[in-house]
């Protein structure tokens, strides 16, 4: 199968710079083909061919991933449809251990002879690699589950919704934004279906049907007199749900001083209308005065700070120096964990890893090593207590099991350690967003993610956002712009003084978390409630230094 390298969703004008570069593997296919589902019995038959071939050549362990990866994009610009794309990537990846070393091979030729040859090649590669291996691979034990299935609990598959309905939605979103004063808007629907079958010599045959969806837009408004412009992106969260995500109910809407925010489901049209108004307000907003502020951070913003300063540094392969691409290594070295008292954050800070959270991007029943997924503590009462580990890492931190966070983005990619859904747990005492704000004397309320930078140890960082509101004497007094905050990870999380309760807990996340070489992308969510951080340094991003 031909590998399609990249589709870049780009537009014309100022909004184009805000569009993501979205990597897509596969061939374009007719829409109706994306509605098909391959019989698990046929995938089991092919998997057994690979398992038997690898064993006959000397493999002591084998896993087989039969993967069918489907993507659909609907892309619009103002009153025009720019692109509609359906892609499929279908093949099998085979990983083995032979002579104590890993080997991997893959094929898109889905016949028995080709799959057997790929398995034999994987064993041959493992044996050659073993000539350079110093220590044999140590796999945490894993029982086989037999034949099991798991499916994202969706109400309506996005792939079954007519294209016209999706186009009509996006064009209505664009029309509402333009009538509201926007000069440019791009809107996008991105839908994913991963049909994944895993088989292993441990005795597992696992069939999973994973669904994700991301509705988003990028609005720009220009000051015609000065030529300056401001942008506002959608406040949607990419999510592990079906098309029902776009049918927001009253209980899915959170009314705040900054406008409507969304929990559970999303109203794209309403968000576009308020975005068009807010982007105009951003043009008129006061530029921030640098200094120390108490920050009130909305989950639509805080998810990215969690991702960069909590998710990446607790990946065990980064801690060990096995991985440094895209996000560096980690300041959370083993000695900090071994001390059992490393003060990562305040006592308010409890961070968990969870591969099963409903609606999250990373939600699956089993990871790509056939490990049943679950939830575990990473930071407990502010103290580092654990990392994220997979089968061949578990023994390093004294675990007798994998934590189930292994993933590959395609059948042709080798699975490796990827971030679980890393989330800040909500506060235990009743506390609303309004309560947070009324207790702040001098602060800034930040909504939505923006640009950021962080060093190669995941320690010193700077984060921007979408919307910034000045707080004085417990009240929001107006919008600010040119805001970014600076801190190091330990100082920042130790400044956390209050977190809203479960009523405000929401998920944000990324469809395209890059890692590895060659690069792989994964989808991951991060939950939190609105949280307060005291005395954080805020800079003005528009002012020159010196």
C-alpha positions as MATLAB code, in Angstrom:
seq = 'XXXXXXXXXXXXXXXXXXXXXXXXXXXXXXXXXXXXXXXXXXXXXXXXXXXXXXXXXXXXXXXXXXXXXXXXXXXXXXXXXXXXXXXXXXXXXXXXXXXXXXXXXXXXXXXXXXXXXXXXXXXXXXXXXXXXXXXXXXXXXXXXXXXXXXXXXXXXXXXXXXXXXXXXXXXXXXXXXXXXXXXXXXXXXXXXXXXXXXXXXXXXXXXXXXXXXXXXXXXXXXXXXXXXXXXXXXXXXXXXXXXXXXXXXXXXXXXXXXXXXXXXXXXXXXXXXXXXXXXXXXXXXXXXXXXXXXXXXXXXXXXXXXXXXXXXXXXXXXXXXXXXXXXXXXXXXXXXXXXXXXXXXXXXXXXXXXXXXXXXXXXXXXXXXXXXXXXXXXXXXXXXXXXXXXXXXXXXXXXXXXXXXXXXXXXXXXXXXXXXXXXXXXXXXXXXXXXXXXXXXXXXXXXXXXXXXXXXXXXXXXXXXXXXXXXXXXXXXXXXXXXXXXXXXXXXXXXXXXXXXXXXXXXXXXXXXXXXXXXXXXXXXXXXXXXXXXXXXXXXXXXXXX';
ca = [
       0.000    0.000    0.000;
       1.285    3.413   -0.936;
       2.136    5.544    2.111;
       0.720    9.017    1.878;
       3.153   11.264    3.656;
       1.355   14.415    4.738;
      -1.739   16.458    4.088;
      -1.283   20.060    5.096;
      -4.524   21.858    5.757;
      -3.727   25.401    4.809;
      -5.741   28.416    3.795;
      -5.083   31.855    2.414;
      -4.699   34.898    4.625;
      -3.872   35.511    8.264;
      -5.815   32.534    9.614;
      -3.749   30.074    7.594;
      -0.781   30.401    9.934;
      -2.919   28.955   12.728;
      -3.867   25.770   10.876;
      -2.256   22.550   12.072;
      -0.049   20.368    9.918;
      -1.867   17.060   10.176;
       0.021   13.853    9.326;
      -2.075   11.255    7.531;
      -1.017    7.759    6.543;
      -2.884    5.848    3.858;
      -4.627    5.937    0.525;
      -7.680    7.935   -0.403;
     -10.771    5.716   -0.491;
     -14.475    6.086   -1.365;
     -16.603    7.185    1.576;
     -18.635    3.975    1.635;
     -15.478    1.910    2.095;
     -14.815    3.605    5.438;
     -18.072    2.148    6.784;
     -16.865   -1.440    6.422;
     -15.600   -3.522    9.342;
     -13.383   -6.551    8.846;
     -14.465   -9.820   10.465;
     -12.306  -10.532   13.562;
     -12.205  -14.221   12.547;
     -10.331  -13.274    9.381;
      -7.858  -11.201   11.399;
      -7.345  -14.070   13.851;
      -6.551  -16.424   10.990;
      -3.872  -14.061    9.641;
      -2.475  -13.476   13.136;
      -2.077  -17.214   13.727;
      -0.075  -17.477   10.516;
       2.372  -14.880   11.848;
       2.532  -16.414   15.358;
       3.264  -19.889   13.990;
       5.835  -18.670   11.456;
       7.730  -16.659   14.067;
       7.747  -19.535   16.556;
       9.054  -21.940   13.922;
      12.028  -19.641   13.317;
      12.971  -19.376   16.987;
      10.957  -16.478   18.417;
      10.344  -16.784   22.162;
       7.686  -14.067   22.077;
       5.558  -12.636   19.252;
       2.819  -10.069   18.968;
       0.848   -9.249   15.851;
      -1.114   -6.067   15.156;
      -3.576   -6.113   12.268;
      -4.521   -2.476   11.855;
      -6.980   -0.571    9.701;
      -6.670    3.193   10.236;
      -9.357    5.453    8.797;
      -9.325    9.256    8.666;
     -11.852   11.731    7.333;
     -11.315   15.480    6.907;
     -13.848   18.141    5.962;
     -12.133   21.511    5.521;
     -13.821   24.850    4.767;
     -12.815   28.482    4.360;
     -15.421   31.258    4.697;
     -18.107   30.252    2.118;
     -16.084   27.562    0.350;
     -15.305   23.878    0.852;
     -11.549   23.486    0.519;
     -11.181   19.738    0.870;
     -12.944   16.494    1.707;
     -10.659   13.526    2.196;
     -11.155    9.913    3.279;
      -8.061    7.794    3.833;
      -7.364    4.184    4.750;
      -4.164    2.457    5.859;
      -4.380   -1.327    6.284;
      -1.655   -3.828    7.096;
       0.037   -5.944    9.729;
       3.003   -5.300   12.027;
       4.847   -8.201   13.674;
       7.147   -7.811   16.666;
       9.202  -10.638   18.098;
      11.863  -11.472   20.660;
      14.542  -13.884   19.469;
      17.885  -14.476   21.191;
      16.772  -11.946   23.810;
      16.339   -9.050   21.361;
      13.505   -7.245   19.588;
      12.840   -7.546   15.876;
      10.053   -6.000   13.813;
       8.690   -6.242   10.279;
       5.462   -5.157    8.591;
       3.563   -5.705    5.365;
       0.481   -4.411    3.596;
       0.154   -7.620    1.576;
      -2.659   -9.325    3.444;
      -2.169  -12.903    2.267;
      -0.805  -15.808    4.296;
       2.489  -16.161    2.435;
       3.383  -12.466    2.745;
       2.514  -12.405    6.440;
       4.564  -15.538    7.132;
       7.542  -13.994    5.330;
       7.189  -10.786    7.361;
       7.205  -12.826   10.593;
      10.320  -14.683    9.481;
      11.985  -11.384    8.601;
      11.178  -10.002   12.066;
      12.927  -13.007   13.641;
      15.947  -12.617   11.363;
      16.211   -8.932   12.320;
      15.987   -9.804   16.024;
      18.796  -12.349   15.719;
      21.029   -9.848   13.933;
      20.243   -7.181   16.544;
      21.092   -9.652   19.291;
      24.722   -9.700   18.157;
      25.001   -6.136   19.517;
      22.681   -6.533   22.506;
      24.370   -6.325   25.937;
      21.415   -7.434   28.080;
      18.384   -9.451   26.969;
      14.940   -7.881   26.928;
      13.057   -8.379   30.213;
       9.313   -8.456   29.692;
       6.936   -8.054   32.589;
       4.653  -11.104   32.721;
       1.328  -10.776   30.961;
      -1.491  -13.293   30.935;
      -3.413  -13.968   27.765;
      -7.047  -12.842   27.669;
      -8.292  -15.132   24.920;
     -10.743  -13.564   22.476;
     -12.030  -10.202   23.760;
     -13.414   -6.997   22.231;
     -13.541   -3.316   23.190;
     -15.214   -0.358   21.486;
     -15.326    3.371   22.169;
     -18.773    3.890   23.733;
     -20.188    6.146   21.036;
     -23.808    6.956   20.236;
     -23.281    7.729   16.552;
     -20.303    7.055   14.306;
     -19.089   10.266   12.676;
     -18.278    8.287    9.539;
     -21.967    7.433    9.096;
     -23.073   11.078    9.073;
     -23.635   12.370    5.511;
     -20.917   14.669    4.195;
     -23.550   17.284    3.326;
     -24.578   17.524    6.981;
     -20.971   18.118    8.013;
     -20.384   20.693    5.276;
     -23.596   22.518    6.168;
     -22.506   22.704    9.807;
     -19.077   24.127    8.985;
     -20.420   26.664    6.505;
     -23.024   27.819    9.037;
     -20.221   28.213   11.590;
     -18.230   30.283    9.092;
     -21.256   32.411    8.202;
     -21.997   33.144   11.854;
     -18.397   34.162   12.503;
     -18.264   36.449    9.457;
     -21.552   38.105   10.394;
     -20.143   38.580   13.876;
     -17.200   40.570   12.559;
     -14.506   37.998   11.683;
     -12.461   38.714    8.567;
     -11.276   35.144    8.021;
     -12.265   31.739    9.292;
     -11.203   28.197    8.573;
     -13.296   25.398   10.081;
     -12.471   21.717   10.129;
     -13.960   18.397   11.127;
     -11.385   15.651   11.643;
     -12.581   12.110   12.379;
     -10.591    8.974   13.182;
     -11.493    5.295   13.380;
      -8.751    2.858   14.432;
      -9.773   -0.768   13.878;
      -7.072   -2.613   15.783;
      -6.577   -6.335   16.252;
      -3.872   -7.621   18.599;
      -2.696  -11.212   18.969;
       0.237  -12.533   20.968;
       2.011  -15.730   21.909;
       0.736  -15.017   25.441;
      -2.696  -16.113   24.236;
      -4.544  -12.834   23.584;
      -6.776  -12.084   20.597;
      -8.066   -8.541   21.148;
     -10.324   -6.688   18.700;
     -10.788   -2.944   19.337;
     -12.788   -0.272   17.515;
     -11.562    3.213   18.527;
     -13.331    6.455   17.533;
     -12.189   10.068   17.899;
     -13.439   13.425   16.608;
     -12.155   17.001   16.545;
     -14.272   19.970   15.388;
     -12.225   23.149   15.299;
     -11.937   26.582   13.717;
      -9.453   29.452   13.432;
     -10.792   33.011   13.346;
      -8.884   36.193   12.449;
      -9.965   39.832   12.665;
      -7.883   42.698   11.279;
      -7.787   46.323   12.400;
      -8.103   48.031    9.010;
      -6.445   51.227   10.251;
      -3.331   49.723   11.836;
      -3.059   46.420    9.947;
      -2.737   44.570   13.243;
      -4.753   41.414   13.727;
      -5.873   39.055   16.476;
      -6.978   35.443   16.390;
      -9.209   33.182   18.418;
      -9.248   29.416   18.007;
     -12.105   27.107   18.882;
     -12.496   26.144   22.540;
     -13.432   22.603   21.561;
     -11.546   19.636   22.956;
     -10.672   16.789   20.593;
     -12.421   13.809   22.105;
     -12.902   10.062   22.090;
     -16.578   10.223   21.176;
     -18.878    9.933   18.197;
     -20.796   12.602   16.311;
     -22.998   13.152   19.373;
     -20.155   15.341   20.676;
     -21.480   18.118   18.424;
     -24.959   17.989   19.965;
     -24.466   20.059   23.110;
     -27.161   20.056   25.774;
     -27.800   22.776   28.387;
     -25.931   20.749   31.013;
     -22.849   20.691   28.745;
     -22.475   24.478   28.886;
     -20.671   26.383   31.637;
     -21.534   30.081   31.830;
     -18.651   32.229   33.073;
     -17.639   35.884   33.084;
     -15.613   35.164   29.939;
     -18.479   33.523   28.043;
     -19.663   29.955   27.511;
     -17.314   27.012   28.070;
     -18.079   23.386   27.308;
     -18.041   20.146   29.261;
     -18.869   16.767   27.718;
     -20.259   18.064   24.442;
     -19.650   21.086   22.239;
     -21.720   23.747   20.468;
     -19.539   24.754   17.516;
     -21.952   27.383   16.200;
     -22.311   29.133   19.561;
     -18.545   29.087   20.096;
     -17.950   30.645   16.679;
     -20.374   33.465   17.437;
     -18.715   34.329   20.741;
     -15.263   33.904   19.198;
     -16.073   36.537   16.568;
     -17.003   38.957   19.345;
     -14.024   38.084   21.521;
     -11.483   38.451   18.735;
     -12.742   41.995   18.262;
     -12.353   42.610   21.994;
      -8.796   41.306   21.799;
      -7.936   44.036   19.302;
      -9.065   46.665   21.816;
      -7.666   44.931   24.907;
      -5.121   46.552   27.216;
      -1.570   45.231   27.021;
      -0.581   43.510   30.255;
       1.770   45.082   32.772;
       4.540   42.579   33.603;
       4.780   41.380   37.166;
       3.626   38.778   39.665;
       0.005   37.682   39.400;
      -2.230   35.003   40.848;
      -3.358   32.965   37.858;
      -6.749   31.314   37.490;
      -6.302   28.753   34.720;
      -9.243   27.209   32.898;
      -9.017   23.515   31.857;
      -9.141   24.618   28.201;
      -5.753   26.210   28.904;
      -4.314   24.105   31.706;
      -4.399   20.820   29.768;
      -1.382   21.927   27.701;
       0.640   22.945   30.758;
      -0.158   19.531   32.267;
       0.858   17.815   29.035;
       4.241   19.507   28.805;
       5.246   19.762   32.468;
       3.586   16.622   33.904;
       2.947   14.210   31.041;
       6.271   14.242   29.222;
       8.608   14.346   32.237;
       6.946   11.272   33.791;
       7.440    9.121   30.681;
       9.940    6.541   31.934;
      11.858    6.286   28.661;
      12.618   10.027   28.884;
      13.614    9.679   32.535;
      16.049    6.898   31.575;
      17.450    8.804   28.593;
      16.145    6.240   26.096;
      14.120    8.944   24.335;
      14.811   12.635   23.751;
      13.068   13.529   20.476;
      10.514   16.349   20.388;
      10.389   16.869   24.130;
      13.841   16.129   25.504;
      14.495   13.941   28.512;
      13.271   14.698   32.064;
      14.308   16.418   35.267;
      12.313   13.768   37.208;
      15.258   11.391   37.486;
      15.036    8.079   39.346;
      16.709    9.442   42.477;
      13.789   11.851   42.960;
      11.317    8.969   42.840;
      13.486    6.775   45.031;
      13.646    9.451   47.733;
       9.854    9.057   48.191;
       9.539   12.694   49.220;
      10.324   14.762   46.112;
       8.085   17.805   46.392;
       6.787   18.110   42.834;
       3.866   20.312   43.850;
       1.667   21.509   46.685;
      -0.584   19.132   48.629;
      -3.429   20.211   46.331;
      -1.710   18.518   43.393;
      -2.814   14.948   42.643;
      -2.018   13.741   39.134;
      -3.141   10.402   37.747;
      -2.521    8.414   34.577;
      -5.608    6.763   33.118;
      -5.989    4.906   29.817;
      -9.666    4.136   30.425;
     -11.280    7.533   31.101;
     -14.501    7.779   29.046;
     -14.399   10.449   26.358;
     -10.632   10.801   26.487;
      -8.520   10.564   23.354;
      -6.304    7.866   24.822;
      -9.150    5.640   26.013;
      -8.747    1.997   24.977;
      -9.422   -1.285   26.692;
      -5.991   -2.734   25.988;
      -2.719   -1.161   24.880;
      -0.627   -2.228   21.875;
       1.159   -4.863   23.961;
      -2.102   -6.550   24.919;
      -2.054   -5.171   28.469;
      -5.418   -4.361   30.034;
      -5.455   -0.630   30.723;
      -6.144    1.067   34.029;
      -5.470    4.058   36.280;
      -2.609    4.844   38.645;
      -1.172    7.701   40.727;
       1.784    9.665   39.373;
       1.807   12.598   41.824;
       0.119   12.020   45.189;
      -0.439   14.971   47.554;
       2.303   16.823   45.686;
       4.888   13.993   45.861;
       6.262   12.040   42.876;
       5.182    8.406   43.384;
       5.303    6.776   39.950;
       6.063    7.026   36.240;
       4.543    5.680   33.021;
       6.090    2.330   32.045;
       5.579   -0.504   29.543;
       6.475   -4.226   29.623;
      10.220   -4.010   28.975;
      10.647   -1.073   31.398;
       8.582   -2.246   34.368;
      11.409   -4.105   36.127;
      13.510   -0.911   36.208;
      11.092    0.702   38.663;
      10.302   -2.470   40.554;
       6.939   -3.190   38.922;
       5.805   -6.750   38.221;
       3.432   -5.566   35.491;
       3.174   -3.068   32.662;
       1.022    0.015   33.210;
      -0.525   -0.442   29.773;
       0.712    2.676   27.978;
       2.301    1.229   24.824;
       1.060    2.504   21.459;
       1.900    2.633   17.765;
       0.278    5.119   15.419;
       0.096    2.678   12.501;
       0.418   -1.004   11.708;
       3.777   -0.214   10.075;
       5.146    1.511   13.211;
       6.846   -0.186   16.152;
       4.854    0.255   19.357;
       6.656    2.042   22.177;
       6.019    3.960   25.392;
       3.470    6.731   24.913;
       1.771    9.108   27.288;
      -1.372    7.955   29.060;
      -4.162   10.432   29.797;
      -2.407   12.479   32.518;
      -4.838   14.539   34.586;
      -4.951   16.875   37.565;
      -7.620   15.636   39.936;
     -10.318   18.122   41.019;
     -10.474   19.579   44.507;
     -12.439   17.770   47.200;
     -14.141   20.848   48.658;
     -16.975   22.662   46.832;
     -15.413   25.447   44.740;
     -16.720   27.083   41.552;
     -14.953   29.247   38.959;
     -16.701   32.291   40.416;
     -15.407   31.331   43.863;
     -11.866   31.100   42.514;
     -12.047   34.553   40.950;
     -13.679   36.331   43.909;
     -10.803   35.246   46.168;
      -8.117   36.825   43.923;
      -6.905   40.366   44.643;
      -4.592   40.798   41.638;
      -4.703   38.161   38.970;
      -5.362   36.974   35.440;
      -7.956   34.435   34.286;
      -6.678   32.506   31.234;
      -8.862   30.527   28.819;
      -7.666   28.387   25.880;
      -4.225   27.162   24.901;
      -1.647   29.248   23.034;
       2.008   29.134   22.101;
       4.531   27.772   24.581;
       8.171   26.884   25.053;
       9.822   24.500   27.495;
      13.386   23.334   27.929;
      14.771   19.896   27.148;
      14.413   18.724   30.753;
      10.727   19.772   30.915;
      11.601   22.248   33.659;
      11.756   25.934   32.649;
       8.760   27.028   30.625;
       6.609   29.817   29.213;
       2.923   29.546   28.231;
       0.518   31.837   26.432;
      -3.216   31.359   25.859;
      -6.282   32.439   23.867;
      -8.164   34.800   26.189;
      -6.870   36.777   29.173;
      -9.017   38.607   31.726;
      -7.694   40.954   34.405;
      -8.892   40.285   37.955;
      -8.936   43.094   40.544;
     -10.358   42.733   44.044;
     -12.192   39.542   43.124;
     -13.783   40.814   39.913;
     -12.991   40.567   36.206;
     -12.470   44.165   35.050;
     -11.553   43.699   31.383;
      -9.627   41.813   28.762;
      -5.829   41.804   28.481;
      -3.468   40.808   25.699;
       0.238   40.038   25.168;
       0.199   37.718   28.201;
       2.539   34.810   28.922;
       3.617   33.325   32.224;
       7.045   31.969   33.111;
       8.071   29.477   35.783;
       9.840   26.226   36.346;
       7.793   23.089   36.783;
       8.469   22.597   40.492;
       7.859   26.243   41.450;
       4.689   26.383   39.374;
       3.032   23.276   40.776;
       4.043   24.192   44.319;
       2.223   27.516   43.818;
      -1.081   25.689   43.211;
      -3.338   26.805   46.067;
      -6.876   25.801   45.038;
      -8.651   23.591   42.491;
     -12.346   23.683   41.625;
     -14.418   20.607   42.385;
     -15.641   17.777   40.151;
     -18.474   19.876   38.698;
     -15.869   21.853   36.721;
     -13.663   18.903   35.680;
     -13.112   18.933   31.900;
     -10.858   17.291   29.335;
      -8.571   18.980   26.829;
      -6.006   17.295   24.665;
      -3.972   16.828   21.524;
      -4.618   14.704   18.469;
      -0.993   14.981   17.374;
       1.518   14.453   20.170;
       4.791   13.797   18.352;
       7.492   11.457   19.612;
      10.185    9.134   18.338;
      12.363    8.811   15.275;
      10.857    8.187   12.783;
       8.155   10.367   14.290;
       4.905    8.881   15.510;
       1.858   10.819   16.680;
      -0.594    9.807   19.379;
      -3.825   11.238   20.744;
      -3.976   12.032   24.449;
      -6.282   13.927   26.809;
      -5.599   15.798   30.033;
      -8.304   16.625   32.540;
      -8.522   19.238   35.259;
     -10.839   21.679   36.928;
     -10.057   25.400   37.017;
      -7.021   25.895   39.267;
      -5.325   28.824   41.013;
      -1.573   29.418   41.069;
      -0.190   32.173   43.313;
       2.556   34.680   42.536;
       3.466   33.548   39.024;
       5.693   35.745   36.870;
       3.835   37.263   33.899;
       5.627   38.890   30.966;
       4.437   41.140   28.145;
       5.104   39.310   24.871;
       4.846   42.484   22.775;
       7.566   44.443   24.557;
      11.166   44.355   23.490;
      13.820   43.439   26.021;
      16.678   45.897   26.508;
];
